[in-house]
Amino acid sequence: MSDIDAGIASLGDLGGKRVLVRSDLNVPLDGAGTAEVRITDDGRIRASVPTIRQLSDAGARVVVTAHLGRPDGKPDPAYSLKPVADRLSELLGRPVAFAADTVGASATETVAALGDGDVAVLENVRFNAGETSKDEAVRGAFADELAALADAFVSDGFGVVHRKQASVYDVALRLPSAMGGLVAAEVDVLRRLTEHPDRPYVVVLGGSKVSDKLGVIDNLIDKADRLLIGGGMVFTFLKAQGHEVGRSLLEDDQLDTCRRYLTEAADRGVEIVLPTDVVVDTEFPSGERDPQPRVVPASEIPADALGLDIGPESAAAFAAALADARTVFWNGPMGVFEVDAFADGTRAVAQALTEVDGLSVVGGGDSAAAVRQLGFDEAAFGHISTGGGASLEFLEGKELPGIAVLEKD
């Protein structure tokens, strides 16, 4: 029996038992709330399938709870999980019942009607204010209602385990609980990134803001051998080096922090690799005009331009810096990858990760979306995380409530 199976096996024989599964089904939709709604990236749904199938095959009556978007504690048709339940049914190859509420009459009737091996999805858990309430009594009362629908709980939504929410944390206090396969795999991989990683260990960080990655840099600057910095956050580093960055994204309040990182890295013998060229335009891509990209030295960004990708010279340098890596963690695109004219840097990093002779981890969020949008085979990467925020907080060294509650004595 694998480690992934072992967590669920600790719950004993689940045949005929109602098992509440907290999955992460928070997928992007096009046309939300309309008859033409379309899921634009079903990666998280596909990632949830193995645990749900394992429970169903074991004869459990599987009750899936999840959130979609931020509906502010009340029902909103734009955030209904019905399209997600339909897609889950397609992926499982079997019917999936759908409850029109989370803990009300529809949920009660839907769960009561399940037979052994059947699967149901409850409506968006965040349609209920108790899910995210900061008041433990309010959150606990809602968790009581969720727990009443089940005999056991399996936590399989890694993208939410950093949240102390009713369906993530409080339910686990009320029912026999275990990690699902997805969460177990995520935790195993992330521990490999923080505890004795194979070297060279390269961390690639991108995305919009330095401030979003402060904790990760603080915690990994003495663990990694190299830090490659791209995306919008790089312009604060370039400014900290004394370069002008035109109209590029800039966090003035983080300039001293970036200077400190550059100094600390040098003192510790950690190599920080910044772009030497960038792709710029005079406007952010909006669809109202064709992009007009041009490549300029990173030290000579025109005053009227903004950087939207790392340049070809930098893309090659980043790939070279990854070539001998044995462990890689990547979080954040190198540019505005959604637009072809500014996707080459992200594509180059993704390609380099597929060639890593060791563990390559794509840290969820936009990086995972980029991998799929740019047409890469997900199997070419060691691991693609389903939880960007949770991955970052783990790598920052923070305790994740949804994991801690499962590992309690």
Sine and cosine of phi, psi and omega as CSV:
sin_phi,cos_phi,sin_psi,cos_psi,sin_omega,cos_omega
0.00,0.00,0.74,-0.68,-0.02,-1.00
-0.97,0.25,0.28,-0.96,0.06,-1.00
-0.87,0.49,-0.59,0.81,-0.02,-1.00
-0.90,0.44,-0.66,0.75,0.02,-1.00
-0.95,0.32,-0.46,0.89,-0.14,-0.99
-0.89,0.46,-0.59,0.81,-0.02,-1.00
-0.88,0.48,-0.77,0.64,0.01,-1.00
-0.92,0.39,-0.58,0.81,0.00,-1.00
-0.88,0.48,-0.44,0.90,0.00,-1.00
-0.91,0.42,-0.27,0.96,0.02,-1.00
-0.99,0.12,-0.09,1.00,0.03,-1.00
0.99,0.12,-0.31,-0.95,-0.01,-1.00
-0.94,0.34,0.88,-0.47,-0.05,-1.00
-0.99,-0.16,0.05,1.00,0.00,-1.00
-0.84,0.54,0.83,-0.56,0.01,-1.00
0.98,0.18,-0.07,1.00,-0.01,-1.00
-1.00,-0.03,0.52,-0.86,0.07,-1.00
-1.00,0.08,0.86,-0.51,-0.02,-1.00
-0.89,-0.45,0.88,-0.47,0.06,-1.00
-0.99,0.10,0.84,-0.54,-0.01,-1.00
-0.92,-0.39,0.84,-0.54,0.10,-0.99
-1.00,-0.01,0.97,-0.25,0.04,-1.00
-0.98,-0.20,0.24,-0.97,0.13,-0.99
-0.95,-0.33,0.98,-0.20,-0.02,-1.00
-0.91,-0.42,0.45,0.89,-0.06,-1.00
-0.99,0.16,0.99,0.13,-0.10,-0.99
-0.96,-0.28,0.43,-0.90,0.03,-1.00
-0.96,0.27,0.66,-0.75,0.00,-1.00
-0.87,-0.50,0.54,-0.84,0.16,-0.99
-0.92,-0.38,0.78,-0.62,-0.03,-1.00
0.97,0.23,0.51,0.86,-0.03,-1.00
-0.83,0.56,0.69,-0.72,0.03,-1.00
0.99,0.11,0.04,1.00,0.01,-1.00
-0.90,-0.44,0.15,-0.99,0.03,-1.00
-0.94,0.33,-0.25,0.97,-0.05,-1.00
-0.97,-0.23,0.38,0.93,-0.05,-1.00
-0.86,0.51,0.64,-0.77,-0.03,-1.00
-0.64,-0.77,0.73,-0.68,0.08,-1.00
-0.98,0.19,0.85,-0.52,-0.07,-1.00
-1.00,-0.01,-0.28,0.96,0.04,-1.00
-0.45,-0.89,0.95,-0.30,-0.07,-1.00
-0.99,-0.12,0.34,0.94,-0.07,-1.00
-0.82,0.58,-0.67,0.74,-0.03,-1.00
-0.94,0.33,-0.54,0.84,0.05,-1.00
-0.91,0.40,-0.72,0.69,0.01,-1.00
-0.88,0.48,-0.59,0.80,0.01,-1.00
-0.93,0.37,-0.41,0.91,-0.02,-1.00
-0.99,0.13,-0.28,0.96,-0.14,-0.99
-0.89,0.46,-0.72,0.69,-0.09,-1.00
-0.83,0.55,-0.69,0.72,-0.01,-1.00
-0.93,0.37,-0.68,0.73,0.03,-1.00
-0.88,0.48,-0.67,0.74,0.01,-1.00
-0.91,0.41,-0.65,0.76,0.01,-1.00
-0.86,0.51,-0.70,0.72,0.00,-1.00
-0.92,0.39,-0.69,0.73,0.02,-1.00
-0.88,0.47,-0.69,0.72,0.01,-1.00
-0.90,0.43,-0.42,0.91,0.03,-1.00
-0.99,0.13,0.01,1.00,0.04,-1.00
1.00,0.01,0.14,0.99,0.04,-1.00
-0.95,0.31,0.41,-0.91,0.15,-0.99
-0.99,-0.13,0.98,-0.20,-0.26,-0.97
-1.00,0.01,0.83,-0.55,0.00,-1.00
-0.89,-0.46,0.95,-0.31,-0.09,-1.00
-1.00,-0.07,0.78,-0.63,0.12,-0.99
-0.86,-0.52,0.59,-0.81,-0.07,-1.00
-0.27,-0.96,0.15,-0.99,0.08,-1.00
-0.87,-0.49,0.25,-0.97,0.10,-0.99
-0.57,-0.82,0.88,-0.47,0.03,-1.00
0.93,0.37,-0.37,-0.93,-0.03,-1.00
-0.77,-0.63,0.99,0.17,-0.08,-1.00
-0.99,0.16,0.07,1.00,0.16,-0.99
0.91,0.41,0.61,0.79,0.18,-0.98
0.97,0.25,0.25,0.97,0.05,-1.00
-0.54,-0.84,0.41,-0.91,-0.05,-1.00
-0.86,0.51,0.64,-0.77,0.04,-1.00
-0.52,-0.86,0.92,-0.40,-0.06,-1.00
-0.81,0.58,-0.44,0.90,-0.01,-1.00
-0.91,0.41,-0.33,0.95,-0.05,-1.00
-0.90,-0.43,0.38,0.93,0.02,-1.00
-0.92,0.39,0.59,-0.80,0.03,-1.00
-1.00,0.06,0.06,1.00,-0.03,-1.00
-0.83,0.55,-0.72,0.69,0.04,-1.00
-0.88,0.47,-0.54,0.84,0.01,-1.00
-0.94,0.35,-0.67,0.74,0.04,-1.00
-0.87,0.49,-0.64,0.77,0.03,-1.00
-0.89,0.46,-0.68,0.74,0.01,-1.00
-0.93,0.37,-0.62,0.79,0.05,-1.00
-0.87,0.49,-0.64,0.77,0.04,-1.00
-0.87,0.50,-0.67,0.74,0.03,-1.00
-0.88,0.47,-0.69,0.73,-0.05,-1.00
-0.94,0.33,-0.58,0.82,0.03,-1.00
-0.98,0.22,-0.42,0.91,-0.06,-1.00
0.95,0.30,0.50,0.86,0.02,-1.00
-0.44,-0.90,0.35,-0.94,0.00,-1.00
-0.89,0.46,0.58,-0.82,0.11,-0.99
-0.81,-0.59,0.88,-0.47,0.03,-1.00
-0.96,0.30,0.43,-0.90,0.00,-1.00
-0.75,-0.66,0.80,-0.60,0.06,-1.00
-1.00,-0.09,0.72,-0.70,-0.07,-1.00
-0.98,0.20,-0.01,1.00,0.13,-0.99
-0.61,-0.80,-0.03,-1.00,-0.08,-1.00
-0.99,-0.15,-0.69,0.73,-0.04,-1.00
-0.72,-0.70,0.20,0.98,-0.05,-1.00
-1.00,0.00,-0.38,-0.93,-0.07,-1.00
-0.88,0.47,-0.65,0.76,-0.02,-1.00
-0.90,0.43,-0.68,0.73,0.02,-1.00
-0.89,0.46,-0.71,0.71,-0.02,-1.00
-0.87,0.49,-0.71,0.70,-0.02,-1.00
-0.93,0.37,-0.65,0.76,-0.02,-1.00
-0.90,0.44,-0.71,0.71,0.00,-1.00
-0.92,0.39,-0.65,0.76,0.00,-1.00
-0.89,0.45,-0.47,0.88,-0.04,-1.00
-0.99,0.10,-0.13,0.99,-0.04,-1.00
-0.94,0.35,0.64,-0.77,0.17,-0.99
-0.98,-0.21,0.09,-1.00,0.01,-1.00
-0.86,0.52,0.79,-0.62,0.01,-1.00
1.00,0.03,-0.12,0.99,0.00,-1.00
-0.97,0.24,0.38,-0.93,-0.03,-1.00
-0.78,-0.62,0.67,-0.74,0.11,-0.99
-0.72,-0.69,0.50,-0.86,0.11,-0.99
-0.91,-0.42,0.78,-0.63,0.09,-1.00
-0.99,0.10,0.47,-0.89,0.04,-1.00
-0.88,0.47,0.35,-0.94,-0.08,-1.00
-0.63,0.77,0.89,-0.46,-0.05,-1.00
-0.90,0.44,-0.40,0.91,0.01,-1.00
-0.99,0.11,0.11,0.99,0.20,-0.98
-0.97,0.25,-0.05,1.00,-0.02,-1.00
-0.90,-0.44,0.84,-0.54,-0.07,-1.00
-0.87,0.48,-0.46,0.89,-0.02,-1.00
-0.91,0.41,-0.37,0.93,-0.03,-1.00
-0.86,0.51,-0.73,0.68,-0.10,-0.99
-0.94,-0.33,0.17,0.99,-0.05,-1.00
-0.87,0.50,0.63,-0.78,0.09,-1.00
-0.99,0.16,-0.24,0.97,0.03,-1.00
-0.99,0.13,0.91,-0.41,-0.09,-1.00
-0.88,0.48,-0.54,0.84,0.01,-1.00
-0.93,0.38,-0.68,0.73,0.02,-1.00
-0.92,0.40,-0.71,0.70,0.01,-1.00
-0.90,0.44,-0.65,0.76,-0.01,-1.00
-0.91,0.41,-0.61,0.79,0.02,-1.00
-0.89,0.45,-0.64,0.76,0.05,-1.00
-0.93,0.37,-0.62,0.78,0.04,-1.00
-0.89,0.47,-0.58,0.82,0.07,-1.00
-0.86,0.51,-0.67,0.74,-0.01,-1.00
-0.92,0.40,-0.65,0.76,0.06,-1.00
-0.90,0.44,-0.71,0.70,-0.05,-1.00
-0.89,0.45,-0.49,0.87,0.00,-1.00
-0.91,0.41,-0.30,0.96,0.00,-1.00
-1.00,0.08,-0.07,1.00,-0.18,-0.98
-0.59,-0.81,0.24,-0.97,0.08,-1.00
-0.96,-0.29,-0.30,0.95,-0.01,-1.00
-0.43,-0.90,0.28,-0.96,-0.07,-1.00
-0.76,-0.65,0.72,-0.70,0.09,-1.00
-0.84,-0.54,0.85,-0.52,0.00,-1.00
-1.00,-0.03,0.93,-0.38,-0.06,-1.00
-0.73,-0.68,0.28,0.96,0.03,-1.00
-0.96,-0.29,0.99,0.11,-0.09,-1.00
-0.88,0.47,-0.50,0.87,-0.04,-1.00
-0.90,0.43,-0.15,0.99,-0.02,-1.00
-0.84,-0.54,0.04,1.00,-0.09,-1.00
-0.94,0.35,-0.17,0.99,0.08,-1.00
-1.00,0.03,0.08,1.00,0.00,-1.00
-0.95,-0.32,0.73,-0.68,0.08,-1.00
-1.00,0.02,0.98,0.17,-0.08,-1.00
-0.85,-0.53,0.30,-0.95,-0.16,-0.99
-0.85,0.53,-0.73,0.68,-0.08,-1.00
-0.99,0.17,-0.09,1.00,-0.02,-1.00
-0.95,-0.30,-0.71,0.70,-0.14,-0.99
-0.94,-0.33,-0.82,0.58,-0.16,-0.99
-0.93,0.37,-0.59,0.81,0.04,-1.00
-0.89,0.46,-0.58,0.81,-0.01,-1.00
-0.91,0.42,-0.36,0.93,0.07,-1.00
-0.98,0.17,-0.24,0.97,-0.15,-0.99
-0.94,-0.33,-0.24,0.97,-0.06,-1.00
-0.73,-0.69,0.43,-0.90,0.21,-0.98
-0.82,0.57,0.77,-0.64,-0.21,-0.98
-0.73,-0.68,0.44,-0.90,0.04,-1.00
-0.42,-0.91,0.35,-0.94,0.14,-0.99
-0.96,0.26,0.65,-0.76,0.20,-0.98
-0.98,0.18,0.13,-0.99,-0.04,-1.00
-0.88,0.48,-0.61,0.79,-0.02,-1.00
-0.91,0.42,-0.75,0.66,0.00,-1.00
-0.90,0.44,-0.67,0.74,0.01,-1.00
-0.86,0.50,-0.66,0.75,0.00,-1.00
-0.92,0.40,-0.67,0.75,0.01,-1.00
-0.87,0.49,-0.74,0.67,-0.03,-1.00
-0.89,0.46,-0.67,0.75,0.00,-1.00
-0.88,0.48,-0.72,0.70,-0.03,-1.00
-0.91,0.41,-0.70,0.71,-0.05,-1.00
-0.92,0.39,-0.55,0.84,0.08,-1.00
-0.92,0.40,-0.54,0.84,0.06,-1.00
-0.91,0.41,-0.44,0.90,0.03,-1.00
-0.98,0.19,-0.36,0.93,-0.09,-1.00
-0.93,-0.38,-0.28,0.96,-0.04,-1.00
-0.86,-0.51,0.97,-0.23,0.07,-1.00
0.83,0.56,0.81,0.58,0.03,-1.00
-0.92,0.39,0.52,-0.86,0.12,-0.99
-0.91,0.42,0.57,-0.82,-0.06,-1.00
-0.90,-0.44,0.45,-0.89,0.08,1.00
-0.92,0.38,0.60,-0.80,0.00,-1.00
-0.93,-0.36,0.89,-0.46,-0.06,-1.00
-0.89,-0.45,0.76,-0.64,0.06,-1.00
-0.93,-0.36,0.80,-0.60,0.02,-1.00
-0.93,-0.37,0.86,-0.50,-0.03,-1.00
-0.85,-0.53,0.72,-0.70,0.07,-1.00
-0.63,-0.78,-0.51,-0.86,-0.06,-1.00
1.00,0.01,-0.09,-1.00,-0.20,-0.98
-0.97,0.23,-0.74,0.67,-0.27,-0.96
-0.83,-0.56,0.66,-0.75,0.15,-0.99
-0.87,0.50,-0.63,0.77,-0.08,-1.00
-0.87,0.49,-0.43,0.90,0.03,-1.00
-0.96,0.28,-0.31,0.95,-0.12,-0.99
-0.90,-0.44,0.15,0.99,-0.09,-1.00
-0.83,0.55,-0.74,0.67,-0.05,-1.00
-0.89,0.45,-0.63,0.78,0.00,-1.00
-0.91,0.41,-0.72,0.70,0.00,-1.00
-0.89,0.45,-0.69,0.72,0.01,-1.00
-0.84,0.54,-0.66,0.75,-0.10,-0.99
-1.00,0.10,-0.40,0.92,-0.08,-1.00
-0.96,-0.27,-0.13,0.99,-0.09,-1.00
-0.92,0.40,-0.36,0.93,0.06,-1.00
-0.97,-0.24,0.11,0.99,0.03,-1.00
-0.93,-0.36,-0.54,0.84,-0.05,-1.00
-1.00,0.09,0.39,-0.92,0.11,-0.99
-1.00,-0.03,-0.52,0.86,0.03,-1.00
-0.62,-0.79,0.57,-0.82,0.15,-0.99
-0.86,-0.51,0.85,-0.52,0.07,-1.00
-0.97,-0.24,0.82,-0.58,-0.09,-1.00
-0.90,-0.43,0.84,-0.54,0.07,-1.00
-0.67,-0.74,-0.31,-0.95,0.01,-1.00
0.94,0.33,-0.17,-0.98,-0.01,-1.00
-0.90,0.44,-0.44,0.90,-0.05,-1.00
-0.92,0.39,-0.35,0.94,-0.09,-1.00
-0.92,0.40,-0.43,0.90,-0.10,-0.99
-0.95,0.31,-0.42,0.91,0.11,-0.99
-0.95,0.32,-0.59,0.81,0.09,-1.00
-0.91,0.42,-0.70,0.72,-0.01,-1.00
-0.89,0.45,-0.66,0.75,0.05,-1.00
-0.89,0.45,-0.62,0.78,0.02,-1.00
-0.89,0.45,-0.43,0.90,0.06,-1.00
-1.00,0.10,-0.06,1.00,0.03,-1.00
0.98,-0.19,0.13,0.99,-0.01,-1.00
-1.00,0.00,0.52,-0.85,0.13,-0.99
-0.99,0.13,0.59,-0.81,-0.09,-1.00
-0.84,-0.54,0.27,0.96,0.05,-1.00
0.86,0.51,-0.76,-0.65,-0.02,-1.00
-0.99,-0.17,0.30,0.95,0.00,-1.00
-0.91,0.42,0.37,-0.93,0.04,-1.00
-0.84,0.54,0.76,-0.66,-0.09,-1.00
-0.56,-0.83,0.72,-0.69,0.11,-0.99
-0.93,-0.36,1.00,-0.07,-0.04,-1.00
-0.85,0.52,-0.55,0.84,-0.06,-1.00
-0.97,0.26,-0.06,1.00,0.02,-1.00
-0.94,-0.35,0.12,0.99,-0.03,-1.00
-0.88,0.47,-0.71,0.70,0.01,-1.00
-0.90,0.44,-0.59,0.81,0.03,-1.00
-0.89,0.45,-0.69,0.73,0.02,-1.00
-0.90,0.43,-0.64,0.77,0.06,-1.00
-0.88,0.48,-0.64,0.77,0.02,-1.00
-0.90,0.44,-0.68,0.74,0.01,-1.00
-0.88,0.47,-0.68,0.74,0.00,-1.00
-0.88,0.48,-0.65,0.76,0.01,-1.00
-0.94,0.34,-0.72,0.69,-0.01,-1.00
-0.88,0.48,-0.68,0.74,-0.01,-1.00
-0.88,0.48,-0.69,0.72,0.02,-1.00
-0.88,0.47,-0.66,0.75,-0.01,-1.00
-0.92,0.40,-0.54,0.84,-0.05,-1.00
-1.00,-0.03,-0.07,1.00,-0.04,-1.00
0.97,0.23,0.38,0.93,0.05,-1.00
-1.00,-0.08,0.77,-0.63,-0.02,-1.00
-1.00,0.09,0.84,-0.55,0.15,-0.99
-0.98,-0.22,0.85,-0.52,-0.03,-1.00
-0.96,-0.27,0.88,-0.47,0.05,-1.00
-0.93,-0.36,0.41,-0.91,0.02,-1.00
-0.89,0.46,0.57,-0.82,0.11,-0.99
-0.98,-0.19,-0.26,0.97,0.10,-0.99
-0.61,-0.79,0.42,-0.91,-0.02,-1.00
-0.66,-0.75,0.40,-0.92,0.09,-1.00
-0.99,-0.13,0.82,-0.57,-0.08,-1.00
-0.84,-0.54,0.27,-0.96,0.15,-0.99
-0.52,-0.85,0.23,-0.97,0.02,-1.00
-1.00,0.02,-0.17,0.99,0.04,-1.00
-0.66,-0.75,0.52,-0.85,0.11,-0.99
-0.95,0.31,0.66,-0.75,-0.05,-1.00
-0.87,0.48,0.77,-0.64,-0.06,-1.00
-0.74,-0.67,-0.14,0.99,-0.05,-1.00
1.00,-0.01,-0.17,0.99,-0.01,-1.00
-1.00,0.04,-0.21,0.98,0.05,-1.00
-0.51,-0.86,0.42,-0.91,0.07,-1.00
-0.95,0.31,0.64,-0.77,0.06,-1.00
-0.85,0.52,0.55,-0.84,0.05,-1.00
-0.82,-0.58,0.93,0.36,-0.09,-1.00
-0.96,0.28,0.55,-0.84,0.17,-0.99
-0.53,-0.85,0.49,-0.87,-0.05,-1.00
-0.99,-0.15,0.76,-0.65,0.02,-1.00
-0.72,-0.69,0.40,-0.92,0.11,-0.99
-0.87,0.50,0.58,-0.81,-0.01,-1.00
-0.89,0.46,-0.38,0.93,0.00,-1.00
-1.00,-0.01,0.01,1.00,-0.08,-1.00
-0.70,-0.71,0.74,0.68,0.03,-1.00
-0.96,0.28,0.84,-0.55,-0.04,-1.00
-0.87,0.49,0.45,-0.89,-0.06,-1.00
-0.89,0.45,-0.47,0.88,-0.05,-1.00
-1.00,-0.10,0.11,0.99,-0.11,-0.99
-0.92,-0.39,0.35,-0.94,0.11,-0.99
-0.75,-0.66,0.66,-0.76,-0.03,-1.00
-0.97,0.25,0.72,-0.69,-0.07,-1.00
-0.79,-0.61,-0.03,1.00,0.06,-1.00
-0.18,-0.98,0.35,-0.94,0.19,-0.98
-0.97,0.25,0.46,-0.89,-0.06,-1.00
-0.99,0.13,0.10,-1.00,-0.05,-1.00
-0.89,0.45,-0.62,0.79,0.06,-1.00
-0.88,0.47,-0.67,0.74,0.01,-1.00
-0.93,0.36,-0.64,0.77,0.02,-1.00
-0.85,0.52,-0.66,0.75,0.03,-1.00
-0.91,0.41,-0.65,0.76,0.01,-1.00
-0.91,0.41,-0.63,0.78,0.03,-1.00
-0.91,0.42,-0.68,0.73,0.02,-1.00
-0.88,0.48,-0.65,0.76,0.02,-1.00
-0.90,0.43,-0.60,0.80,0.00,-1.00
-0.94,0.33,-0.29,0.96,0.03,-1.00
-0.99,-0.13,-0.20,0.98,-0.18,-0.98
-0.88,0.48,-0.59,0.81,-0.05,-1.00
-0.98,-0.21,0.13,0.99,-0.07,-1.00
-0.92,0.39,0.59,-0.81,0.12,-0.99
-0.96,-0.27,-0.34,0.94,0.07,-1.00
-0.64,-0.77,0.75,-0.66,0.02,-1.00
-0.69,-0.72,0.72,-0.69,0.20,-0.98
-0.87,-0.50,0.80,-0.61,-0.01,-1.00
-0.83,-0.56,0.82,-0.57,0.09,-1.00
-0.66,-0.75,0.90,-0.43,0.08,-1.00
0.95,-0.30,0.78,-0.62,0.00,-1.00
-0.93,0.37,0.32,-0.95,-0.02,-1.00
-1.00,0.10,-0.24,0.97,-0.02,-1.00
-0.21,-0.98,-0.27,-0.96,-0.01,-1.00
-0.99,0.13,0.97,0.23,-0.16,-0.99
-0.91,0.41,-0.31,0.95,0.00,-1.00
-0.91,0.42,-0.33,0.94,0.02,-1.00
-0.95,-0.33,0.82,-0.57,-0.10,-0.99
-0.79,0.61,-0.62,0.78,-0.06,-1.00
-0.90,0.43,-0.32,0.95,-0.06,-1.00
-0.82,-0.58,0.47,0.88,-0.07,-1.00
-0.96,-0.27,-0.17,0.99,-0.16,-0.99
-0.91,0.42,-0.60,0.80,0.01,-1.00
-0.90,0.44,-0.71,0.70,0.04,-1.00
-0.90,0.44,-0.64,0.77,0.02,-1.00
-0.89,0.46,-0.66,0.75,-0.02,-1.00
-0.90,0.43,-0.65,0.76,0.03,-1.00
-0.92,0.40,-0.70,0.71,0.02,-1.00
-0.87,0.50,-0.70,0.72,0.01,-1.00
-0.87,0.49,-0.68,0.73,0.01,-1.00
-0.88,0.47,-0.60,0.80,0.02,-1.00
-0.92,0.40,-0.54,0.84,0.01,-1.00
-0.92,0.39,-0.30,0.95,-0.05,-1.00
-0.98,-0.21,0.07,1.00,-0.02,-1.00
-0.93,0.36,0.75,-0.66,0.06,-1.00
-1.00,-0.03,0.98,0.22,-0.07,-1.00
0.33,-0.95,-0.51,-0.86,-0.05,-1.00
-1.00,-0.07,0.88,-0.48,0.09,-1.00
-0.91,-0.42,0.82,-0.57,-0.07,-1.00
-0.85,-0.52,0.84,-0.54,0.11,-0.99
-1.00,-0.08,0.87,-0.49,-0.21,-0.98
-0.99,0.11,0.67,0.74,0.15,-0.99
0.95,0.31,-0.17,-0.98,0.07,-1.00
0.83,0.56,-0.70,-0.71,-0.06,-1.00
-0.91,0.42,-0.50,0.86,0.01,-1.00
-0.90,0.44,-0.71,0.70,0.02,-1.00
-0.90,0.44,-0.66,0.75,0.04,-1.00
-0.89,0.47,-0.63,0.78,0.00,-1.00
-0.90,0.43,-0.68,0.73,0.02,-1.00
-0.82,0.57,-0.71,0.70,-0.03,-1.00
-0.96,0.29,-0.67,0.74,-0.04,-1.00
-0.91,0.42,-0.57,0.82,-0.04,-1.00
-0.99,0.11,0.03,1.00,0.17,-0.98
1.00,0.07,0.32,0.95,0.01,-1.00
-0.98,0.18,0.51,-0.86,0.10,-1.00
-0.97,0.23,0.87,-0.49,-0.05,-1.00
-0.87,0.50,-0.47,0.88,-0.01,-1.00
-0.92,0.39,-0.24,0.97,-0.01,-1.00
-0.98,0.21,-0.18,0.98,0.00,-1.00
-0.96,-0.27,0.53,-0.85,0.00,-1.00
-0.88,0.48,-0.67,0.74,-0.02,-1.00
-0.34,-0.94,0.70,-0.71,0.12,-0.99
-0.91,-0.42,0.92,-0.39,-0.06,-1.00
-0.95,0.31,0.53,-0.85,0.07,-1.00
-0.99,-0.11,-0.01,1.00,-0.07,-1.00
-0.72,-0.70,1.00,-0.08,-0.01,-1.00
-0.87,0.49,-0.81,0.59,-0.03,-1.00
-0.90,0.43,-0.67,0.74,0.02,-1.00
-0.90,0.43,-0.65,0.76,0.03,-1.00
-0.87,0.49,-0.72,0.70,-0.02,-1.00
-0.89,0.45,-0.70,0.72,-0.02,-1.00
-0.91,0.41,-0.60,0.80,0.08,-1.00
-0.87,0.49,-0.73,0.69,-0.03,-1.00
-0.95,0.31,-0.31,0.95,0.11,-0.99
-0.98,0.21,-0.17,0.99,-0.02,-1.00
1.00,0.02,0.19,0.98,0.00,-1.00
-0.99,0.17,0.48,-0.88,0.13,-0.99
-0.98,0.21,0.74,-0.68,0.03,-1.00
-0.99,-0.14,0.90,-0.43,-0.08,-1.00
-0.81,0.59,-0.67,0.75,-0.04,-1.00
-0.93,0.37,-0.34,0.94,0.10,-0.99
-1.00,0.01,-0.70,0.71,-0.03,-1.00
-0.84,0.54,-0.64,0.77,-0.04,-1.00
-0.92,0.38,-0.47,0.89,0.03,-1.00
-0.99,0.16,-0.38,0.92,-0.03,-1.00
-0.99,-0.16,0.13,0.99,0.01,-1.00
-0.91,0.42,0.44,-0.90,0.03,-1.00
-0.92,0.38,0.00,0.00,0.00,0.00
